[in-house]
Amino acid sequence: MDRSKVIAIITGAISILLAIAYLVVVQLLDFRGEMLPAPIDTGTLIPSTLVTVATVITRLC
């Protein structure tokens, strides 16, 4: 076999190994169970929204 065929076979083998490793990692992460969303601190949402609205109004005037 010439050099280009050997490189193509090696590259294909590496690609298949990476694909299998990716599937294993995804399965392990999925096996952990249902993902819960992060809690939202509502105390910080209102002031930041007011600051944003005040900034927009200031720039428009």
Backbone atoms as SQL, in Angstrom:
CREATE TABLE atoms (id INTEGER PRIMARY KEY, chain TEXT, resi INTEGER, resn TEXT, atom TEXT, x REAL, y REAL, z REAL);
INSERT INTO atoms VALUES
  (1, 'A', 1, 'MET', 'N', 0.840, -1.185, 0.000),
  (2, 'A', 1, 'MET', 'CA', 0.000, 0.000, 0.000),
  (3, 'A', 1, 'MET', 'C', 0.883, 1.245, 0.000),
  (4, 'A', 2, 'ASP', 'N', 0.390, 2.262, -0.662),
  (5, 'A', 2, 'ASP', 'CA', 1.178, 3.484, -0.673),
  (6, 'A', 2, 'ASP', 'C', 0.836, 4.332, 0.557),
  (7, 'A', 3, 'ARG', 'N', 1.623, 5.354, 0.742),
  (8, 'A', 3, 'ARG', 'CA', 1.563, 6.171, 1.946),
  (9, 'A', 3, 'ARG', 'C', 0.194, 6.828, 2.146),
  (10, 'A', 4, 'SER', 'N', -0.450, 7.303, 1.105),
  (11, 'A', 4, 'SER', 'CA', -1.728, 8.009, 1.251),
  (12, 'A', 4, 'SER', 'C', -2.837, 7.076, 1.746),
  (13, 'A', 5, 'LYS', 'N', -2.802, 5.809, 1.320),
  (14, 'A', 5, 'LYS', 'CA', -3.804, 4.852, 1.790),
  (15, 'A', 5, 'LYS', 'C', -3.606, 4.540, 3.274),
  (16, 'A', 6, 'VAL', 'N', -2.363, 4.421, 3.692),
  (17, 'A', 6, 'VAL', 'CA', -2.074, 4.152, 5.106),
  (18, 'A', 6, 'VAL', 'C', -2.544, 5.317, 5.971),
  (19, 'A', 7, 'ILE', 'N', -2.263, 6.530, 5.529),
  (20, 'A', 7, 'ILE', 'CA', -2.687, 7.712, 6.286),
  (21, 'A', 7, 'ILE', 'C', -4.207, 7.787, 6.336),
  (22, 'A', 8, 'ALA', 'N', -4.891, 7.440, 5.235),
  (23, 'A', 8, 'ALA', 'CA', -6.353, 7.453, 5.211),
  (24, 'A', 8, 'ALA', 'C', -6.925, 6.420, 6.175),
  (25, 'A', 9, 'ILE', 'N', -6.331, 5.251, 6.243),
  (26, 'A', 9, 'ILE', 'CA', -6.810, 4.208, 7.158),
  (27, 'A', 9, 'ILE', 'C', -6.585, 4.620, 8.608),
  (28, 'A', 10, 'ILE', 'N', -5.413, 5.163, 8.896),
  (29, 'A', 10, 'ILE', 'CA', -5.121, 5.613, 10.262),
  (30, 'A', 10, 'ILE', 'C', -6.070, 6.743, 10.663),
  (31, 'A', 11, 'THR', 'N', -6.303, 7.690, 9.770),
  (32, 'A', 11, 'THR', 'CA', -7.205, 8.798, 10.055),
  (33, 'A', 11, 'THR', 'C', -8.630, 8.291, 10.287),
  (34, 'A', 12, 'GLY', 'N', -9.076, 7.353, 9.477),
  (35, 'A', 12, 'GLY', 'CA', -10.407, 6.766, 9.652),
  (36, 'A', 12, 'GLY', 'C', -10.536, 6.047, 10.986),
  (37, 'A', 13, 'ALA', 'N', -9.501, 5.312, 11.371),
  (38, 'A', 13, 'ALA', 'CA', -9.525, 4.597, 12.653),
  (39, 'A', 13, 'ALA', 'C', -9.586, 5.578, 13.824),
  (40, 'A', 14, 'ILE', 'N', -8.804, 6.642, 13.731),
  (41, 'A', 14, 'ILE', 'CA', -8.839, 7.664, 14.789),
  (42, 'A', 14, 'ILE', 'C', -10.225, 8.293, 14.860),
  (43, 'A', 15, 'SER', 'N', -10.822, 8.570, 13.715),
  (44, 'A', 15, 'SER', 'CA', -12.158, 9.157, 13.678),
  (45, 'A', 15, 'SER', 'C', -13.192, 8.243, 14.319),
  (46, 'A', 16, 'ILE', 'N', -13.119, 6.969, 14.025),
  (47, 'A', 16, 'ILE', 'CA', -14.067, 6.016, 14.620),
  (48, 'A', 16, 'ILE', 'C', -13.857, 5.917, 16.124),
  (49, 'A', 17, 'LEU', 'N', -12.610, 5.896, 16.576),
  (50, 'A', 17, 'LEU', 'CA', -12.333, 5.843, 18.020),
  (51, 'A', 17, 'LEU', 'C', -12.858, 7.088, 18.732),
  (52, 'A', 18, 'LEU', 'N', -12.677, 8.259, 18.118),
  (53, 'A', 18, 'LEU', 'CA', -13.199, 9.488, 18.720),
  (54, 'A', 18, 'LEU', 'C', -14.724, 9.472, 18.775),
  (55, 'A', 19, 'ALA', 'N', -15.353, 8.965, 17.742),
  (56, 'A', 19, 'ALA', 'CA', -16.820, 8.885, 17.726),
  (57, 'A', 19, 'ALA', 'C', -17.328, 7.955, 18.822),
  (58, 'A', 20, 'ILE', 'N', -16.687, 6.818, 18.998),
  (59, 'A', 20, 'ILE', 'CA', -17.090, 5.881, 20.051),
  (60, 'A', 20, 'ILE', 'C', -16.858, 6.493, 21.425),
  (61, 'A', 21, 'ALA', 'N', -15.737, 7.167, 21.613),
  (62, 'A', 21, 'ALA', 'CA', -15.460, 7.820, 22.893),
  (63, 'A', 21, 'ALA', 'C', -16.506, 8.892, 23.183),
  (64, 'A', 22, 'TYR', 'N', -16.896, 9.650, 22.160),
  (65, 'A', 22, 'TYR', 'CA', -17.925, 10.677, 22.334),
  (66, 'A', 22, 'TYR', 'C', -19.247, 10.048, 22.761),
  (67, 'A', 23, 'LEU', 'N', -19.639, 8.960, 22.104),
  (68, 'A', 23, 'LEU', 'CA', -20.890, 8.299, 22.475),
  (69, 'A', 23, 'LEU', 'C', -20.847, 7.759, 23.897),
  (70, 'A', 24, 'VAL', 'N', -19.709, 7.248, 24.323),
  (71, 'A', 24, 'VAL', 'CA', -19.569, 6.752, 25.699),
  (72, 'A', 24, 'VAL', 'C', -19.712, 7.906, 26.693),
  (73, 'A', 25, 'VAL', 'N', -19.074, 9.031, 26.411),
  (74, 'A', 25, 'VAL', 'CA', -19.166, 10.192, 27.315),
  (75, 'A', 25, 'VAL', 'C', -20.609, 10.692, 27.387),
  (76, 'A', 26, 'VAL', 'N', -21.284, 10.768, 26.253),
  (77, 'A', 26, 'VAL', 'CA', -22.683, 11.223, 26.243),
  (78, 'A', 26, 'VAL', 'C', -23.559, 10.263, 27.044),
  (79, 'A', 27, 'GLN', 'N', -23.340, 8.987, 26.897),
  (80, 'A', 27, 'GLN', 'CA', -24.128, 8.020, 27.651),
  (81, 'A', 27, 'GLN', 'C', -23.865, 8.133, 29.149),
  (82, 'A', 28, 'LEU', 'N', -22.621, 8.351, 29.533),
  (83, 'A', 28, 'LEU', 'CA', -22.305, 8.517, 30.953),
  (84, 'A', 28, 'LEU', 'C', -22.951, 9.772, 31.522),
  (85, 'A', 29, 'LEU', 'N', -22.932, 10.849, 30.754),
  (86, 'A', 29, 'LEU', 'CA', -23.566, 12.078, 31.226),
  (87, 'A', 29, 'LEU', 'C', -25.079, 11.935, 31.291),
  (88, 'A', 30, 'ASP', 'N', -25.656, 11.210, 30.351),
  (89, 'A', 30, 'ASP', 'CA', -27.102, 11.003, 30.328),
  (90, 'A', 30, 'ASP', 'C', -27.529, 10.060, 31.450),
  (91, 'A', 31, 'PHE', 'N', -26.660, 9.168, 31.841),
  (92, 'A', 31, 'PHE', 'CA', -26.961, 8.188, 32.886),
  (93, 'A', 31, 'PHE', 'C', -27.114, 8.846, 34.262),
  (94, 'A', 32, 'ARG', 'N', -26.578, 10.060, 34.418),
  (95, 'A', 32, 'ARG', 'CA', -26.624, 10.733, 35.717),
  (96, 'A', 32, 'ARG', 'C', -28.040, 11.094, 36.136),
  (97, 'A', 33, 'GLY', 'N', -28.948, 11.174, 35.215),
  (98, 'A', 33, 'GLY', 'CA', -30.341, 11.463, 35.562),
  (99, 'A', 33, 'GLY', 'C', -30.799, 12.774, 34.975),
  (100, 'A', 34, 'GLU', 'N', -31.985, 13.183, 35.412),
  (101, 'A', 34, 'GLU', 'CA', -32.596, 14.381, 34.872),
  (102, 'A', 34, 'GLU', 'C', -31.817, 15.626, 35.291),
  (103, 'A', 35, 'MET', 'N', -31.634, 16.521, 34.345),
  (104, 'A', 35, 'MET', 'CA', -30.902, 17.749, 34.628),
  (105, 'A', 35, 'MET', 'C', -31.865, 18.793, 35.183),
  (106, 'A', 36, 'LEU', 'N', -31.522, 19.354, 36.312),
  (107, 'A', 36, 'LEU', 'CA', -32.350, 20.382, 36.929),
  (108, 'A', 36, 'LEU', 'C', -31.805, 21.759, 36.556),
  (109, 'A', 37, 'PRO', 'N', -32.691, 22.704, 36.273),
  (110, 'A', 37, 'PRO', 'CA', -32.213, 24.046, 35.945),
  (111, 'A', 37, 'PRO', 'C', -31.619, 24.734, 37.167),
  (112, 'A', 38, 'ALA', 'N', -30.715, 25.646, 36.913),
  (113, 'A', 38, 'ALA', 'CA', -30.092, 26.390, 38.012),
  (114, 'A', 38, 'ALA', 'C', -31.114, 27.319, 38.643),
  (115, 'A', 39, 'PRO', 'N', -31.033, 27.524, 39.950),
  (116, 'A', 39, 'PRO', 'CA', -31.971, 28.450, 40.591),
  (117, 'A', 39, 'PRO', 'C', -31.715, 29.886, 40.147),
  (118, 'A', 40, 'ILE', 'N', -32.772, 30.650, 40.044),
  (119, 'A', 40, 'ILE', 'CA', -32.666, 32.046, 39.623),
  (120, 'A', 40, 'ILE', 'C', -32.897, 32.925, 40.847),
  (121, 'A', 41, 'ASP', 'N', -31.972, 33.824, 41.098),
  (122, 'A', 41, 'ASP', 'CA', -32.099, 34.768, 42.200),
  (123, 'A', 41, 'ASP', 'C', -32.885, 35.977, 41.697),
  (124, 'A', 42, 'THR', 'N', -34.151, 36.054, 42.090),
  (125, 'A', 42, 'THR', 'CA', -35.004, 37.135, 41.582),
  (126, 'A', 42, 'THR', 'C', -34.650, 38.485, 42.194),
  (127, 'A', 43, 'GLY', 'N', -33.909, 38.492, 43.265),
  (128, 'A', 43, 'GLY', 'CA', -33.527, 39.757, 43.886),
  (129, 'A', 43, 'GLY', 'C', -32.576, 40.571, 43.022),
  (130, 'A', 44, 'THR', 'N', -31.808, 39.920, 42.184),
  (131, 'A', 44, 'THR', 'CA', -30.857, 40.650, 41.343),
  (132, 'A', 44, 'THR', 'C', -31.429, 40.984, 39.976),
  (133, 'A', 45, 'LEU', 'N', -32.561, 40.373, 39.603),
  (134, 'A', 45, 'LEU', 'CA', -33.123, 40.630, 38.284),
  (135, 'A', 45, 'LEU', 'C', -33.770, 42.012, 38.190),
  (136, 'A', 46, 'ILE', 'N', -34.501, 42.405, 39.218),
  (137, 'A', 46, 'ILE', 'CA', -35.246, 43.666, 39.147),
  (138, 'A', 46, 'ILE', 'C', -34.320, 44.884, 39.114),
  (139, 'A', 47, 'PRO', 'N', -33.319, 44.997, 39.994),
  (140, 'A', 47, 'PRO', 'CA', -32.449, 46.179, 39.900),
  (141, 'A', 47, 'PRO', 'C', -31.684, 46.260, 38.580),
  (142, 'A', 48, 'SER', 'N', -31.211, 45.142, 38.070),
  (143, 'A', 48, 'SER', 'CA', -30.458, 45.201, 36.822),
  (144, 'A', 48, 'SER', 'C', -31.360, 45.611, 35.668),
  (145, 'A', 49, 'THR', 'N', -32.623, 45.187, 35.701),
  (146, 'A', 49, 'THR', 'CA', -33.573, 45.591, 34.671),
  (147, 'A', 49, 'THR', 'C', -33.850, 47.079, 34.763),
  (148, 'A', 50, 'LEU', 'N', -33.984, 47.592, 35.974),
  (149, 'A', 50, 'LEU', 'CA', -34.237, 49.025, 36.147),
  (150, 'A', 50, 'LEU', 'C', -33.050, 49.851, 35.672),
  (151, 'A', 51, 'VAL', 'N', -31.847, 49.383, 35.944),
  (152, 'A', 51, 'VAL', 'CA', -30.655, 50.093, 35.484),
  (153, 'A', 51, 'VAL', 'C', -30.605, 50.093, 33.966),
  (154, 'A', 52, 'THR', 'N', -30.944, 48.975, 33.352),
  (155, 'A', 52, 'THR', 'CA', -30.938, 48.892, 31.889),
  (156, 'A', 52, 'THR', 'C', -31.975, 49.839, 31.293),
  (157, 'A', 53, 'VAL', 'N', -33.169, 49.860, 31.847),
  (158, 'A', 53, 'VAL', 'CA', -34.228, 50.758, 31.346),
  (159, 'A', 53, 'VAL', 'C', -33.813, 52.210, 31.539),
  (160, 'A', 54, 'ALA', 'N', -33.237, 52.529, 32.700),
  (161, 'A', 54, 'ALA', 'CA', -32.791, 53.901, 32.957),
  (162, 'A', 54, 'ALA', 'C', -31.691, 54.318, 31.982),
  (163, 'A', 55, 'THR', 'N', -30.800, 53.407, 31.655),
  (164, 'A', 55, 'THR', 'CA', -29.726, 53.705, 30.707),
  (165, 'A', 55, 'THR', 'C', -30.286, 53.973, 29.316),
  (166, 'A', 56, 'VAL', 'N', -31.247, 53.177, 28.890),
  (167, 'A', 56, 'VAL', 'CA', -31.847, 53.369, 27.574),
  (168, 'A', 56, 'VAL', 'C', -32.580, 54.701, 27.510),
  (169, 'A', 57, 'ILE', 'N', -33.329, 55.016, 28.559),
  (170, 'A', 57, 'ILE', 'CA', -34.062, 56.289, 28.587),
  (171, 'A', 57, 'ILE', 'C', -33.102, 57.467, 28.583),
  (172, 'A', 58, 'THR', 'N', -32.002, 57.364, 29.341),
  (173, 'A', 58, 'THR', 'CA', -31.016, 58.446, 29.385),
  (174, 'A', 58, 'THR', 'C', -30.379, 58.671, 28.024),
  (175, 'A', 59, 'ARG', 'N', -30.091, 57.602, 27.305),
  (176, 'A', 59, 'ARG', 'CA', -29.460, 57.737, 26.002),
  (177, 'A', 59, 'ARG', 'C', -30.415, 58.272, 24.952),
  (178, 'A', 60, 'LEU', 'N', -31.697, 58.002, 25.112),
  (179, 'A', 60, 'LEU', 'CA', -32.682, 58.495, 24.150),
  (180, 'A', 60, 'LEU', 'C', -32.948, 59.988, 24.312),
  (181, 'A', 61, 'CYS', 'N', -32.808, 60.492, 25.520),
  (182, 'A', 61, 'CYS', 'CA', -33.107, 61.909, 25.772),
  (183, 'A', 61, 'CYS', 'C', -31.973, 62.828, 25.410);
